[in-house]
């Protein structure tokens, strides 16, 4: 087996080749479900002038949703990339997608494809 999943230092927590961070990119090792709890992520993002976050990862209904809610509470605008997040239970993922974008984007917004995010970022830079 893979041992404990999603625990820092375990095989199940390794980056896949397509998502390995660049040397210049910050990696946050979080002790809880959300990326802001007991980490320096908020301070780091503010020091870089970041106001908008593109959110992806696993699991949709736990770590991803918690991080989006924490980010929203701190004033960040968030977009959840639907095809770049996953859950063990597909119905949970679908429920989170609905919750995130309900009530006019109360927690954030969603976009269905990572490809669209890449295109939008490329267009914004040109």
MARBA-572981 format. One record per atom (N, C-alpha, C): x, y, z; atom name. Coordinates in Angstrom, 2 decimals. Example, Ala and Ser with C-alpha at 12.3 -4.5 7.8 and 13.67 -1.06 7.14 Angstrom:
         X         Y         Z   site
     13.19     -5.69      7.80      N
     12.30     -4.50      7.80     CA
     13.20     -3.30      7.80      C
     12.85     -2.25      7.08      N
     13.67     -1.06      7.14     CA
     12.90      0.03      7.87      C
This chain:
         X         Y         Z   site
      0.82     -1.18      0.00      N
      0.00      0.00      0.00     CA
      0.86      1.25      0.00      C
      0.21      2.36     -0.06      N
      0.90      3.65     -0.10     CA
      1.14      4.21      1.29      C
      0.67      3.52      2.32      N
      0.80      4.09      3.66     CA
     -0.26      5.15      3.87      C
      0.00      6.05      4.81      N
     -0.95      7.12      5.07     CA
     -1.01      8.06      3.88      C
     -2.20      8.39      3.47      N
     -2.38      9.29      2.33     CA
     -2.38     10.74      2.79      C
     -1.80     11.58      1.98      N
     -1.84     13.02      2.17     CA
     -1.18     13.49      3.46      C
     -0.23     12.74      3.96      N
      0.51     13.12      5.15     CA
      1.93     13.50      4.74      C
      2.39     14.68      5.15      N
      3.72     15.17      4.77     CA
      4.78     14.10      5.01      C
      5.59     13.86      4.00      N
      6.67     12.89      4.10     CA
      6.30     11.49      3.67      C
      5.01     11.23      3.43      N
      4.59      9.89      3.01     CA
      4.52      9.83      1.48      C
      4.57      8.61      0.95      N
      4.53      8.43     -0.51     CA
      3.25      9.01     -1.10      C
      2.16      8.92     -0.39      N
      0.88      9.43     -0.88     CA
      0.81     10.94     -0.94      C
      1.85     11.62     -0.47      N
      1.87     13.08     -0.45     CA
      2.82     13.66     -1.49      C
      3.47     12.81     -2.26      N
      4.42     13.28     -3.27     CA
      3.71     14.07     -4.37      C
      4.43     15.01     -4.96      N
      3.92     15.73     -6.13     CA
      3.99     14.81     -7.34      C
      2.97     14.88     -8.19      N
      3.06     14.18     -9.47     CA
      3.97     15.01    -10.37      C
      4.59     14.37    -11.35      N
      5.56     15.08    -12.19     CA
      4.99     16.35    -12.81      C
      3.74     16.29    -13.28      N
      3.13     17.44    -13.96     CA
      2.90     18.62    -13.02      C
      2.94     18.38    -11.71      N
      2.65     19.46    -10.75     CA
      3.80     19.73     -9.79      C
      4.98     19.26    -10.12      N
      6.13     19.51     -9.24     CA
      6.39     21.02     -9.19      C
      6.58     21.55     -7.99      N
      6.82     23.00     -7.88     CA
      8.18     23.38     -8.45      C
      8.22     24.58     -9.01      N
      9.48     25.15     -9.47     CA
     10.29     25.56     -8.24      C
     11.58     25.71     -8.41      N
     12.45     26.10     -7.30     CA
     12.01     27.43     -6.69      C
     11.43     28.30     -7.50      N
     11.00     29.62     -7.03     CA
      9.62     29.61     -6.37      C
      8.92     28.49     -6.41      N
      7.56     28.42     -5.87     CA
      7.56     27.97     -4.41      C
      6.70     28.58     -3.62      N
      6.57     28.25     -2.20     CA
      5.73     26.99     -2.04      C
      6.17     26.10     -1.17      N
      5.41     24.91     -0.80     CA
      4.99     25.09      0.65      C
      3.69     24.94      0.92      N
      3.16     25.09      2.27     CA
      2.82     23.70      2.81      C
      3.43     23.32      3.91      N
      3.10     22.06      4.58     CA
      2.13     22.41      5.69      C
      0.89     22.02      5.50      N
     -0.16     22.43      6.44     CA
     -0.41     21.35      7.49      C
     -0.63     21.75      8.74      N
     -0.87     20.78      9.80     CA
     -2.33     20.36      9.93      C
     -3.21     21.04      9.23      N
     -4.64     20.76      9.35     CA
     -5.28     20.61      7.99      C
     -6.56     20.86      7.92      N
     -7.31     20.68      6.68     CA
     -7.15     21.86      5.73      C
     -7.05     23.06      6.26      N
     -6.94     24.25      5.42     CA
     -5.51     24.74      5.30      C
     -5.20     25.38      4.19      N
     -3.84     25.85      3.93     CA
     -3.45     27.09      4.73      C
     -4.41     27.74      5.38      N
     -4.11     28.95      6.14     CA
     -3.92     28.69      7.63      C
     -4.44     27.60      8.15      N
     -4.39     27.28      9.57     CA
     -2.96     26.95     10.01      C
     -2.42     27.76     10.91      N
     -1.06     27.58     11.46     CA
      0.02     27.49     10.38      C
     -0.14     28.30      9.33      N
      0.90     28.42      8.30     CA
      1.15     29.91      8.07      C
      2.16     30.21      7.29      N
      2.44     31.61      6.96     CA
      1.89     31.99      5.58      C
      0.95     31.20      5.07      N
      0.46     31.43      3.71     CA
     -0.16     32.82      3.54      C
     -1.00     33.23      4.46      N
     -1.65     34.55      4.34     CA
     -0.61     35.67      4.28      C
      0.35     35.64      5.17      N
      1.39     36.67      5.20     CA
      2.20     36.65      3.91      C
      2.52     35.45      3.45      N
      3.29     35.31      2.21     CA
      2.53     35.89      1.02      C
      1.26     35.52      0.88      N
      0.45     36.01     -0.24     CA
      0.30     37.53     -0.19      C
      0.04     38.07      1.00      N
     -0.09     39.52      1.14     CA
      1.21     40.23      0.77      C
      2.34     39.64      1.17      N
      3.64     40.27      0.86     CA
      3.89     40.30     -0.64      C
      3.25     39.41     -1.38      N
      3.39     39.36     -2.84     CA
      2.27     40.12     -3.55      C
      1.33     40.70     -2.79      N
      0.24     41.45     -3.38     CA
     -0.83     40.60     -4.03      C
     -0.94     39.36     -3.61      N
     -1.92     38.43     -4.19     CA
     -3.30     38.70     -3.61      C
     -4.30     38.78     -4.49      N
     -5.68     38.99     -4.05     CA
     -6.63     37.93     -4.58      C
     -6.19     37.18     -5.59      N
     -7.03     36.16     -6.22     CA
     -6.31     34.82     -6.19      C
     -7.06     33.76     -5.87      N
     -6.47     32.42     -5.80     CA
     -7.17     31.47     -6.75      C
     -6.39     30.63     -7.39      N
     -6.89     29.53     -8.21     CA
     -6.70     28.28     -7.36      C
     -7.80     27.63     -7.01      N
     -7.75     26.54     -6.04     CA
     -7.98     25.19     -6.72      C
     -7.13     24.24     -6.38      N
     -7.27     22.87     -6.87     CA
     -6.68     21.93     -5.83      C
     -6.84     20.63     -6.02      N
     -6.26     19.67     -5.08     CA
     -7.26     18.63     -4.63      C
     -6.87     17.91     -3.59      N
     -7.71     16.87     -3.01     CA
     -7.74     17.04     -1.50      C
     -8.74     16.57     -0.87      N
    -10.02     16.18     -1.42     CA
    -10.92     17.40     -1.48      C
    -11.80     17.39     -2.45      N
    -12.65     18.56     -2.70     CA
    -13.42     18.98     -1.46      C
    -14.01     18.01     -0.78      N
    -14.93     18.31      0.32     CA
    -14.23     18.58      1.65      C
    -12.93     18.33      1.73      N
    -12.23     18.57      3.00     CA
    -11.20     19.68      2.81      C
    -10.02     19.34      2.36      N
     -8.92     20.32      2.29     CA
     -9.20     21.47      1.32      C
     -9.75     21.16      0.17      N
     -9.98     22.19     -0.84     CA
    -11.06     23.17     -0.37      C
    -12.19     22.64      0.07      N
    -13.26     23.52      0.53     CA
    -12.85     24.32      1.77      C
    -12.15     23.68      2.70      N
    -11.69     24.39      3.89     CA
    -10.77     25.54      3.51      C
     -9.84     25.28      2.62      N
     -8.91     26.32      2.17     CA
     -9.65     27.47      1.50      C
    -10.65     27.15      0.68      N
    -11.42     28.22      0.02     CA
    -12.16     29.08      1.04      C
    -12.74     28.45      2.04      N
    -13.47     29.20      3.06     CA
    -12.52     30.07      3.88      C
    -11.36     29.50      4.25      N
    -10.36     30.28      4.98     CA
     -9.89     31.47      4.15      C
     -9.65     31.24      2.88      N
     -9.19     32.30      1.98     CA
    -10.24     33.39      1.85      C
    -11.48     32.99      1.66      N
    -12.58     33.93      1.54     CA
    -12.71     34.79      2.79      C
    -12.58     34.18      3.95      N
    -12.65     34.92      5.21     CA
    -11.53     35.95      5.34      C
    -10.43     35.72      4.63      N
     -9.29     36.63      4.67     CA
     -9.31     37.64      3.52      C
    -10.39     37.63      2.73      N
    -10.55     38.63      1.69     CA
    -10.08     38.25      0.30      C
     -9.69     37.01      0.10      N
     -9.25     36.58     -1.23     CA
    -10.44     36.22     -2.10      C
    -10.33     36.50     -3.39      N
    -11.29     36.04     -4.39     CA
    -10.77     34.70     -4.88      C
    -11.63     33.69     -4.88      N
    -11.19     32.33     -5.22     CA
    -11.98     31.75     -6.37      C
    -11.28     30.96     -7.17      N
    -11.95     30.16     -8.20     CA
    -11.50     28.72     -8.01      C
    -12.47     27.82     -7.99      N
    -12.22     26.39     -7.88     CA
    -12.19     25.79     -9.28      C
    -11.11     25.10     -9.61      N
    -10.97     24.48    -10.93     CA
    -11.51     23.05    -10.83      C
    -12.68     22.84    -11.43      N
    -13.41     21.59    -11.25     CA
    -12.64     20.35    -11.69      C
    -11.95     20.41    -12.83      N
    -11.25     19.21    -13.29     CA
     -9.85     19.08    -12.69      C
     -9.53     19.94    -11.72      N
     -8.24     19.86    -11.03     CA
     -8.44     19.61     -9.53      C
     -9.57     19.03     -9.20      N
     -9.86     18.63     -7.82     CA
    -10.58     17.29     -7.87      C
    -10.49     16.55     -6.79      N
    -11.11     15.23     -6.77     CA
    -11.53     14.84     -5.36      C
    -12.43     13.88     -5.33      N
    -12.94     13.35     -4.07     CA
    -13.04     11.84     -4.20      C
    -12.99     11.15     -3.08      N
    -13.24      9.71     -3.10     CA
    -14.70      9.42     -3.44      C
    -15.56     10.39     -3.15      N
    -17.00     10.23     -3.36     CA
    -17.46     11.32     -4.31      C
    -17.74     10.96     -5.58      N
    -18.10     11.97     -6.59     CA
    -19.24     12.90     -6.18      C
    -20.21     12.40     -5.45      N
    -21.33     13.24     -5.03     CA
    -20.87     14.36     -4.10      C
    -19.84     14.10     -3.31      N
    -19.32     15.14     -2.42     CA
    -18.69     16.27     -3.24      C
    -17.95     15.91     -4.28      N
    -17.33     16.92     -5.14     CA
    -18.41     17.78     -5.78      C
    -19.44     17.15     -6.31      N
    -20.52     17.90     -6.95     CA
    -21.21     18.83     -5.96      C
    -21.40     18.36     -4.73      N
    -22.04     19.20     -3.71     CA
    -21.18     20.43     -3.40      C
    -19.88     20.25     -3.29      N
    -18.98     21.38     -3.01     CA
    -19.03     22.39     -4.15      C
    -19.02     21.90     -5.38      N
    -19.09     22.81     -6.54     CA
    -20.35     23.67     -6.46      C
    -21.46     23.05     -6.09      N
    -22.71     23.80     -5.95     CA
    -22.65     24.78     -4.79      C
    -22.09     24.35     -3.66      N
    -22.01     25.22     -2.49     CA
    -21.12     26.44     -2.73      C
    -19.98     26.22     -3.35      N
    -19.01     27.30     -3.58     CA
    -19.64     28.43     -4.38      C
    -20.35     28.08     -5.43      N
    -20.86     29.11     -6.34     CA
    -22.29     29.55     -6.03      C
    -22.88     29.01     -4.97      N
    -24.26     29.40     -4.64     CA
    -24.31     30.82     -4.11      C
    -25.48     31.37     -4.08      N
    -25.73     32.70     -3.53     CA
    -24.81     33.75     -4.14      C
    -24.62     33.68     -5.44      N
    -23.80     34.67     -6.13     CA
    -22.32     34.56     -5.84      C
    -21.86     33.34     -5.57      N
    -20.43     33.14     -5.31     CA
    -20.05     33.49     -3.89      C
    -20.82     33.01     -2.94      N
    -20.60     33.37     -1.53     CA
    -19.20     32.99     -1.03      C
    -18.64     31.90     -1.53      N
    -17.30     31.48     -1.13     CA
    -16.31     31.68     -2.27      C
    -16.81     31.70     -3.48      N
    -15.95     31.85     -4.65     CA
    -16.70     31.48     -5.91      C
    -15.95     31.12     -6.90      N
    -16.52     30.77     -8.19     CA
    -15.90     29.47     -8.66      C
    -16.47     28.90     -9.70      N
    -15.91     27.67    -10.25     CA
    -15.68     27.85    -11.75      C
    -14.74     27.09    -12.26      N
    -14.50     26.99    -13.69     CA
    -14.30     25.51    -13.98      C
    -14.84     25.04    -15.09      N
    -14.85     23.59    -15.30     CA
    -13.51     23.00    -15.72      C
    -12.69     23.73    -16.45      N
    -11.46     23.14    -17.02     CA
    -10.22     23.96    -16.69      C
     -9.16     23.27    -16.29      N
     -7.87     23.92    -16.03     CA
     -7.35     24.59    -17.29      C
     -7.66     24.00    -18.42      N
     -7.23     24.57    -19.71     CA
     -7.75     26.00    -19.89      C
     -8.98     26.25    -19.45      N
     -9.55     27.60    -19.55     CA
     -8.81     28.58    -18.64      C
     -8.38     28.10    -17.49      N
     -7.61     28.95    -16.58     CA
     -6.29     29.34    -17.24      C
     -5.62     28.35    -17.83      N
     -4.34     28.60    -18.51     CA
     -4.52     29.61    -19.65      C
     -5.59     29.47    -20.42      N
     -5.86     30.39    -21.52     CA
     -6.10     31.81    -21.00      C
     -6.88     31.92    -19.92      N
     -7.18     33.24    -19.36     CA
     -5.92     33.90    -18.80      C
     -5.07     33.13    -18.14      N
     -3.82     33.68    -17.61     CA
     -2.90     34.14    -18.73      C
     -2.84     33.34    -19.79      N
     -2.00     33.70    -20.94     CA
     -2.50     34.99    -21.58      C
     -3.82     35.10    -21.74      N
     -4.41     36.30    -22.34     CA
     -4.18     37.54    -21.46      C
     -4.24     37.35    -20.15      N
     -4.04     38.48    -19.23     CA
     -2.61     38.99    -19.26      C
     -1.68     38.12    -19.58      N
     -0.26     38.51    -19.61     CA
      0.13     39.16    -20.93      C
     -0.69     39.01    -21.96      N
     -0.31     39.57    -23.27     CA
     -0.94     40.92    -23.52      C
